[in-house]
Amino acid sequence: MRVLIVDDEKNIRRAFSLALEAMGHDSSSASTGEIALQELRRDSFDVILLDLKLSEESGLDVLTEALKVSPRAAVVVVTAFASIETAVDAMRRGAFDYLPKPCTPEQLRQVLARIEKTRRLENKVAELESRENLDPDLATSSPLMAKVLDVAYKAAEADATILILGESGTGKGVLARAIHRRSPRKEQAFITVSCPSLSKELLEGELFGHVKGAFTGAVSDRWGKVAAADRGTLFLDEIGDLPLDIQAKLLRLLQEREYERVGEANVRRANVRVIAATNRNLAEAVAAGAFREDLFYRLNVISFRVPPLRERMADLENTVRLLVQTLSARAGKKVEGVTPEALAALRAYHWPGNLRELRNVLERAVTLTRNTVLEVSDLAETIQPAADIRVGSRVALEKIENEHIRLVVANTKNLEEAAEVLGIDPATLYRRRKKIG
């Protein structure tokens, strides 16, 4: 861990530094609160060892300011003026722990061990809370998918930037998380940013953080996802939708490991491993001027394409089995699998939404079924075998339109292209697909 020692006594700073070095930790020192805050603005630290009684400052005041600058740091107050009152006050202000001065190396080792354990638990809880049980998405007997996983897991061991390509719903985010879990950063945070989800202004603040008053709605200082991912992995989902001026700032982060919060001139540093994903052709976006060429090359250090479900149908039966087990356990039911007829219906469907759509279909079926094995009738109507639908058949016009939409979407690269073929705008197509299921 990286530790900042804040003490006005040189000998104390030296003693802490030697003890931390012997334990395998990196350390920096500051003799005043002002210098400490400058260090915190310049770099990131896991732990702050803070003397409660500095020469001309109150350690409690420095504690408050330090946590504003570096909210993820664990502050351990160290003082010769130990008392229950000051300990309680320090904890109220956000201190992690409290040590008397002088303290032994063993006392220091124990408090650092508690911090490390707490960090690991926090990261594990964050991962479990934000992750569905998605391992079935990576179970494969497909040579094509197996090759992708082989490259991905080899790349996980390095620290290079990774670009994951593939259609929506193929499990790019699942694979990114699996890469993180196999990387040297696995004990640190895995932070996701969905690039299309926010306006440019809000996205920049979400990514890099902002200060109070930086824009309308910025009512307080905020640390962004880059700071949260420090020493861990930052996953940029659908990076093809990242606005051009934010692309320049991302390039700076990748090249220099530097960034600035919105509305602030202070240059900050972050040690993050970036994994990006997109369903777009970035080479075409570069040619069209919609994506920076230098950023594309910087992201494209290691890249691979996750195949759509229709190209790995050999995995369907096993994936369905694993998903039904997972989903039925979550629903508190005993659904043991699917009938051969239901599996045949699942195989016959073209899965434009890929694994995400498959999961949704099975979750709906498991939730609504009263059977111990999923039958064709448990599946969504769009999955069930339909009578031959032809122009002129005695069927409702809506069914013909729905089938036409499904086929066009299945045979085009993305929703924008499908909407152009159908002669409707993408928003209308999105609503129709949602209605169809």
N, C-alpha and C positions, 0 to 999 in steps of 0.2 A: 504494500500500500504506500501511497504518497502522504507524508505527514509534514505539516507546517508547525514549527515550534515558535511560539510567541512568548518571549520572556526578556526582561530588561537586564538580566544577569548573564554575562558572556559564558561564565563557567557552567551555568545550568544548561544553556543552549548546547554547549559542547558535550556535556555529559549525556543529554538526551540524544544528540546526534550519534554519538558512538554506540549507545545502547540500541538505537533503532537500526543502525548499520549492521550490528552483530545479529539482529533478528531478521535481517534480509529486507528491511524496508528502506525506501528512499526518503530523504528529509531535506527541508529548507528551513531557514531561520529568519526571524524578524525580531528586532529589539523594541519596536513600538507598535501600537495598534494601527497607526497610519501606514507604516511599511507593510504590516500584515495584510491590510485591505488592498494595497497595491498588488501584492503577490497573488491574492485571491482573484483579483480582476484579470491578472495576466495569465494565470495558469489554474489548473484544477487540482484539488487535494481531497483525499479520502478522509483524513483526520486532521483536526487542529488541536494541538496541545497548548492551552491558553493559561498564562499566569493571571490569577484573579486580581493581583495588585501590582500593576505596572507603575513606573516612576511617576508619571504625570497623568495617568488615565485610569479609569475604572475598567477592570476586565469584563465586568457584566455589560457595560456599554459596548465594548468591543465585540463581545459575544453576540449581542443583538444585531450589530452592523454586519458582522461576519456571516451570519446566517441569511441576511438579506442578499449578500453578494454570492454566497455559495451555500444554498439551502440543502444540498445533498451531503455536505460534509458533516462528519460526526465530531462534535466539539467536546473535548475532555478538559474540564477546568482543573488546574493544578495550582495549589496555593499553600503557603505555610499558615495562613489565617483561617484554618478550617473551623467550621461551625455548622450546626444543623441549619441555621437560618440562611447562611450563604449558599449551602448545598441545595436547599429547597428553591431558593430564588434562581440559582443557575439552571436547575432542571425545568423550572417554569418557563424560563426564557429559551429553552430548547437544547440545553446541554445534554449530551448522551450519558456522561458519567462524571465522577468527581474523584480526584486523587489528592491526598495530602502531600505536602512538600516538607522534607525530602521523601520521595517514593523509591522503592527498590525496583530493579529491573524486572523482577518477577511480577510485581504489581502492574507495571506497565505492560508486560507481556500478556497478562490476563485480561486487561481491559481491551487491548488491541484484538485479542482472540474473540472476545465477546462482540466487538464491532464487526469483525469478519464474519462471524456466525450469523449475526443479525442481517448483514448485507446479503448473504447467501439465501437466507430464508425469505427476505423481502423480494429478491429477484425471482425466487422460485414461485412465491405466491403470485407475483405479477404475471409470470408466464402462465401459470395454471389458470388464473382468472381470465386472461386475454386469449387463451388458446382452447379451442374445442379439441376433442380427441380426434385428431385428423390423420393419425398414422396410417389408417387404411388407404388414404389417398396415395401413399408412397409404396404400398405393397404391390409387387409386380412380378410377372413372369414374361413380360414383353421385352425382347432383346433391345428394342428401341428405347424404352424407358430405363432399362437396366444400364444402358450406356450413359444416359443422362445422369443417373444417380452416381455412377462410378466417377464421372468427371466432377460432379458437384461435391462429393465427399472428399475427393483428393484436394479440391480447391479449398475446402473448409480448413484444412490444416495450415494453409498459408494466410496471409493478411491482405491479399490482393482484392481489388474491387471486382464485384461479380455482377453481370447483367443477365437476368433471366427473361427469356422471351417466351411467348405463348399466348394462346387465346384466353379470354376471360373464363374463370372457373376451372382452369386446368390444375390448380394447386401450386401456383408460383409462390404464394405467401407461405404455404405449408413447407415447401422445399427450402425457402429462405430461413425459416425457423429451424429446420433440421440441420442446415449448414451451420447456423449459430451454435446449436447444441453440440456439434462435433468440432468446434473451433477452440483455440486457446482462450477465447473470450467467453466461454460458456457460463462462467460463474457471474458474469456481468449482465447488464440489462440488454434486452432485445426490444427496440423501440420502432414502431411502425408509423409512417406518415403516408396518408392517402392523398396523392397529389391532386386528383380531380375534385376532392370533396369540399374545398373552400375557395372563396374568391382570392385573387392575387394578394391583396392586402392582408387578409386573415391568414392565408397560407404562409406568407413570409414570417409573420409573427409566431405562428404555430411551429415553424421550423427552427427559427433562430432566436425566438423570444423578442420581447419588446419592453420599453420603459413606459411608465405612466404618461399619458398624453401624447404618445407617438402617433395615434390616429383615433378617430371617433370610436369609442367603445373601449379604448385602452385605459381602464380606470385604475389600474395598478401595475406595478412591475411584474413581468412574467418571464420565467426561464423557458426556453423552447425545447423541442425534442432533441436538438443537437446536444444541449447540455445534459439532458436526461440520459442520452446514449453514450456519454463520455466513458471511454475504456470498454465499451460494449459494441453492439451492432446497431446501425441505423438502416432500417429497411424502407426504401422509397418505392411505394407501390404506384404503378401506372405513371412512371416518370416521364413518359411521352407527353403528358398533359401539363408539365411544369412550365410556367410562363418564362419567356426569354430572359427578363432581367433577373429573375431568381436563379436561372441557370448559371449566370455569371457568378453569383455569390456561392452557389454550390461548387462550381469549379475551383474557386478560391479555397473552399474548405478541403476539397480533395487534394489540391496541390500543396497548400501551405499549412493546412490544419488550423486555419484562422477564420474567424467570422466576427460579425458585430450584430448586436441586438438592434431591432428597429428603433430609431430615434436616439441612438447612443453612438458616441464616437470611439468608445473604448474597444480596442482589439482584444478578442479573447481567443483562447486556444482550446481545441477539443481533439482528443484521440479516439476517433471512431472508425470502425470498419463499415463501409457502405456496400449494401446489396440493393440493387435496383431491379425493377421488373416492369415490363410493358407488354401490351398486346398490339402495339403499333410497330410499323416498320420504321425504325429510327433513321436508317440510311435514306429512305425516301423523304422523311421529315427534314433531314439536313439539306437535301437537294432543294426542298421547297422553302428553305429559310425559316422553318418553324422550330428547328432544334440546332443548337450550337455544335459545329463540327468538332471543336476542341474538347467539349464536354463528352460528346459521343465516344471519341477515341479514349478519353480518360476513364469512362465507364466500361468500355468494351475490352477490358484487360482479359477477363475470362467470361465467355458467354456461352449459353446453350439454350436450346428450345425444348420446352416441355410439350410433348405431343398431346393433342386433344384426345378425348376419350374414344372417339371413333377410330383412332389409329392404334389403340391398345385395347381392343375389345376382348382379347385373350384374358385380360385382368378383370373383366366385368364380374364373373361369377364369384371369385374370391373377394373382390372389393365389396360386392353386395352382401356377402356372408358376414364380413367383418363389420360393415356399417350397421347391419341389422342387429348384430350382437351388441354393439356400442349403444345404439339408439334405444333398443328395447330395455337395456339395463338402466339407462337414464330415465326412461319413462316408467320404470317400475313394472314392466311387463315381461312375460315369458314368450317372446316371439322367436322361434328357433330358425327361421329361414324363409325361403320362398318356394312356391311350387314350381315344377318344370314349366308350366304354362306361363306363370308370371315372369320367370326368368327369360323365356322366349320373347315375351312382350317387351321386356327391358332391352333385350338384344336387338330387337327390330327397330327400336326408336333411335333417332339420329343424334340426340343429345347436344343441341347447340349450346347449352349452358354448361356442358362438360360435367366434371365431378361435383361442382357446386349444385347443379341442377339435380344430379342423381341423389345427392344427400338430402335435398329438400323433398324430393319425391318419396324417398324411403321414410323420412321423418314423418311426413304426413300420413303415410300408410300405417306405420307402426302406431302412431297416436290414435288413429281412428279405428283400427281393426279390432274385431272381437275374436279373431282366430289366433291359433298358436303358430300358424304358418301363413305368410302373406300370399293371398290369391290374386288373380287378375282383377277381380272386382274391388280389391283394396287399393289398387293403383289409381292415380289421377286419370281422368277420362282421356286426356291427351296421350297417355301412354298405352291405353287399352287398344287392342286390335280393332280397327274400324272397318266398316263395310267399304267396299270399293267406291271411292269418291271420284266421280268424273263430272265434267261439265255436262249438264243435261240430266244427271242422276236425280232421283226424287229425294234430295237432301236440302237442308236449309242453306241459303246462300252463305251464312256466317261460317258454316263448316268448311265450305269450299275455300273461302277466304283464309280461314285459319290454317288449313293444310297448305295452301299456297305460300303463306307467310313463313311457315315452318321450313318448307323446302328451300325457299329463297335464302333464308337466314343460314341454313345448313350448308349452302353452296356458295356463300360469299365470305370474304375475309373478315368483315366486321359489320357492325350495325349501320355505320354510315353508308357503306357500299350497298347493303341490303335495302336501306331506305331509298337510295337513289334508284335502284332497280324497280322497287315497288311504286315509286312516284309519290312517296309521302315523306314528311320530315322525320328526323331521327327520334324526336320526342314522342310523336304519334306512334312510331314503331315500338318504342320502349313500352308505352302504355298498352299496346295491343299484345305484346309478348307477355307482359305481366298478367293481363286478363286471361290469355290462353293458358298460362301456367308453364 
